[in-house]
Amino acid sequence: MKSAQRGMTLLGFIICLAIAGVFAYIGMKLVPMYTEFFSVKAAMKDLASQPGIVDQDPGKIKDLFFRKLYISYSDDNIKPENITLTRQDGGWKMEVNYEVRKPMIANIDVVGRFNRTEMLARKSVAD
């Protein structure tokens, strides 16, 4: 009695390996973009919880923001012109809007657009 062999052929294994490699390569391009965005979100939340931030001028707020990004090694793609501070309701509305473009393969790029808004306002005693 002859048993049939089961399993993957070498060609099938190479194709699966190539597909996994393509997904890994795309992940290596996308993951740093999103980790930077999560650092931006964390820095903005930290600024919002900082006491006395409402009384600071926009230049000082931007400086504090970039210091927090520098600590987390995430200050590569965000420029001062990507940050907008407007007075609103006795506080500041901070908006960070930026775009990241990474080359993928040949003339194909991956583009990520990120936008985050945070209110920098006085905290009440109940907060």
PATIVEX-418822 format. One record per residue (C-alpha): z, x, y. Coordinates in steps of 0.5 Angstrom, whole numbers. Example, Ala and Ser with C-alpha at 12.3 -4.5 7.8 and 13.67 -1.06 7.14 Angstrom:
REM residues 2
<fimi><w>16</w><u>25</u><v>-9</v></fimi>
<fimi><w>14</w><u>27</u><v>-2</v></fimi>
//
This chain:
REM residues 127
<fimi><w>0</w><u>0</u><v>0</v></fimi>
<fimi><w>-2</w><u>3</u><v>7</v></fimi>
<fimi><w>2</w><u>2</u><v>13</v></fimi>
<fimi><w>-1</w><u>1</u><v>20</v></fimi>
<fimi><w>1</w><u>6</u><v>25</v></fimi>
<fimi><w>4</w><u>3</u><v>31</v></fimi>
<fimi><w>5</w><u>6</u><v>38</v></fimi>
<fimi><w>1</w><u>8</u><v>44</v></fimi>
<fimi><w>-5</w><u>13</u><v>44</v></fimi>
<fimi><w>-5</w><u>19</u><v>48</v></fimi>
<fimi><w>-10</w><u>16</u><v>53</v></fimi>
<fimi><w>-5</w><u>10</u><v>54</v></fimi>
<fimi><w>1</w><u>14</u><v>55</v></fimi>
<fimi><w>-3</w><u>18</u><v>60</v></fimi>
<fimi><w>-6</w><u>12</u><v>64</v></fimi>
<fimi><w>2</w><u>9</u><v>64</v></fimi>
<fimi><w>4</w><u>16</u><v>67</v></fimi>
<fimi><w>-1</w><u>16</u><v>72</v></fimi>
<fimi><w>1</w><u>9</u><v>74</v></fimi>
<fimi><w>8</w><u>11</u><v>75</v></fimi>
<fimi><w>6</w><u>17</u><v>79</v></fimi>
<fimi><w>2</w><u>13</u><v>84</v></fimi>
<fimi><w>8</w><u>8</u><v>85</v></fimi>
<fimi><w>13</w><u>14</u><v>85</v></fimi>
<fimi><w>8</w><u>18</u><v>90</v></fimi>
<fimi><w>8</w><u>11</u><v>95</v></fimi>
<fimi><w>16</w><u>11</u><v>94</v></fimi>
<fimi><w>17</w><u>18</u><v>96</v></fimi>
<fimi><w>13</w><u>16</u><v>103</v></fimi>
<fimi><w>16</w><u>9</u><v>104</v></fimi>
<fimi><w>24</w><u>10</u><v>102</v></fimi>
<fimi><w>25</w><u>15</u><v>108</v></fimi>
<fimi><w>22</w><u>10</u><v>113</v></fimi>
<fimi><w>27</w><u>5</u><v>111</v></fimi>
<fimi><w>33</w><u>10</u><v>110</v></fimi>
<fimi><w>31</w><u>12</u><v>118</v></fimi>
<fimi><w>31</w><u>4</u><v>120</v></fimi>
<fimi><w>38</w><u>3</u><v>116</v></fimi>
<fimi><w>41</w><u>9</u><v>120</v></fimi>
<fimi><w>38</w><u>6</u><v>126</v></fimi>
<fimi><w>42</w><u>-1</u><v>124</v></fimi>
<fimi><w>48</w><u>3</u><v>123</v></fimi>
<fimi><w>48</w><u>6</u><v>129</v></fimi>
<fimi><w>47</w><u>0</u><v>133</v></fimi>
<fimi><w>52</w><u>-4</u><v>130</v></fimi>
<fimi><w>57</w><u>2</u><v>131</v></fimi>
<fimi><w>55</w><u>2</u><v>139</v></fimi>
<fimi><w>56</w><u>-5</u><v>139</v></fimi>
<fimi><w>63</w><u>-4</u><v>136</v></fimi>
<fimi><w>65</w><u>1</u><v>141</v></fimi>
<fimi><w>70</w><u>-1</u><v>146</v></fimi>
<fimi><w>68</w><u>0</u><v>153</v></fimi>
<fimi><w>60</w><u>0</u><v>152</v></fimi>
<fimi><w>59</w><u>-6</u><v>156</v></fimi>
<fimi><w>61</w><u>-1</u><v>162</v></fimi>
<fimi><w>57</w><u>4</u><v>161</v></fimi>
<fimi><w>50</w><u>6</u><v>164</v></fimi>
<fimi><w>43</w><u>5</u><v>160</v></fimi>
<fimi><w>42</w><u>13</u><v>160</v></fimi>
<fimi><w>49</w><u>14</u><v>157</v></fimi>
<fimi><w>48</w><u>8</u><v>152</v></fimi>
<fimi><w>42</w><u>12</u><v>150</v></fimi>
<fimi><w>45</w><u>18</u><v>149</v></fimi>
<fimi><w>51</w><u>16</u><v>145</v></fimi>
<fimi><w>45</w><u>12</u><v>140</v></fimi>
<fimi><w>41</w><u>19</u><v>139</v></fimi>
<fimi><w>48</w><u>23</u><v>138</v></fimi>
<fimi><w>49</w><u>18</u><v>132</v></fimi>
<fimi><w>42</w><u>18</u><v>130</v></fimi>
<fimi><w>42</w><u>26</u><v>130</v></fimi>
<fimi><w>49</w><u>26</u><v>126</v></fimi>
<fimi><w>45</w><u>22</u><v>120</v></fimi>
<fimi><w>39</w><u>26</u><v>121</v></fimi>
<fimi><w>35</w><u>20</u><v>123</v></fimi>
<fimi><w>32</w><u>22</u><v>130</v></fimi>
<fimi><w>25</w><u>24</u><v>128</v></fimi>
<fimi><w>21</w><u>18</u><v>130</v></fimi>
<fimi><w>25</w><u>14</u><v>135</v></fimi>
<fimi><w>24</w><u>16</u><v>142</v></fimi>
<fimi><w>27</w><u>14</u><v>149</v></fimi>
<fimi><w>21</w><u>10</u><v>150</v></fimi>
<fimi><w>22</w><u>6</u><v>144</v></fimi>
<fimi><w>29</w><u>3</u><v>147</v></fimi>
<fimi><w>30</w><u>-3</u><v>151</v></fimi>
<fimi><w>37</w><u>-4</u><v>155</v></fimi>
<fimi><w>37</w><u>-11</u><v>159</v></fimi>
<fimi><w>43</w><u>-14</u><v>162</v></fimi>
<fimi><w>45</w><u>-21</u><v>159</v></fimi>
<fimi><w>51</w><u>-25</u><v>159</v></fimi>
<fimi><w>56</w><u>-20</u><v>162</v></fimi>
<fimi><w>53</w><u>-14</u><v>157</v></fimi>
<fimi><w>47</w><u>-11</u><v>154</v></fimi>
<fimi><w>42</w><u>-13</u><v>150</v></fimi>
<fimi><w>39</w><u>-7</u><v>146</v></fimi>
<fimi><w>32</w><u>-7</u><v>143</v></fimi>
<fimi><w>29</w><u>-1</u><v>139</v></fimi>
<fimi><w>22</w><u>-2</u><v>137</v></fimi>
<fimi><w>18</w><u>3</u><v>134</v></fimi>
<fimi><w>13</w><u>5</u><v>129</v></fimi>
<fimi><w>12</w><u>10</u><v>123</v></fimi>
<fimi><w>6</w><u>12</u><v>121</v></fimi>
<fimi><w>5</w><u>17</u><v>114</v></fimi>
<fimi><w>-1</w><u>19</u><v>111</v></fimi>
<fimi><w>-2</w><u>17</u><v>104</v></fimi>
<fimi><w>-8</w><u>19</u><v>101</v></fimi>
<fimi><w>-14</w><u>22</u><v>105</v></fimi>
<fimi><w>-16</w><u>18</u><v>111</v></fimi>
<fimi><w>-11</w><u>12</u><v>108</v></fimi>
<fimi><w>-4</w><u>12</u><v>112</v></fimi>
<fimi><w>2</w><u>7</u><v>111</v></fimi>
<fimi><w>5</w><u>4</u><v>117</v></fimi>
<fimi><w>12</w><u>1</u><v>118</v></fimi>
<fimi><w>14</w><u>-3</u><v>124</v></fimi>
<fimi><w>21</w><u>-4</u><v>125</v></fimi>
<fimi><w>25</w><u>-8</u><v>130</v></fimi>
<fimi><w>32</w><u>-9</u><v>131</v></fimi>
<fimi><w>36</w><u>-12</u><v>137</v></fimi>
<fimi><w>44</w><u>-12</u><v>138</v></fimi>
<fimi><w>48</w><u>-15</u><v>143</v></fimi>
<fimi><w>53</w><u>-10</u><v>146</v></fimi>
<fimi><w>58</w><u>-15</u><v>149</v></fimi>
<fimi><w>66</w><u>-15</u><v>151</v></fimi>
<fimi><w>70</w><u>-16</u><v>145</v></fimi>
<fimi><w>75</w><u>-22</u><v>145</v></fimi>
<fimi><w>82</w><u>-21</u><v>143</v></fimi>
<fimi><w>81</w><u>-25</u><v>137</v></fimi>
<fimi><w>75</w><u>-21</u><v>135</v></fimi>
//
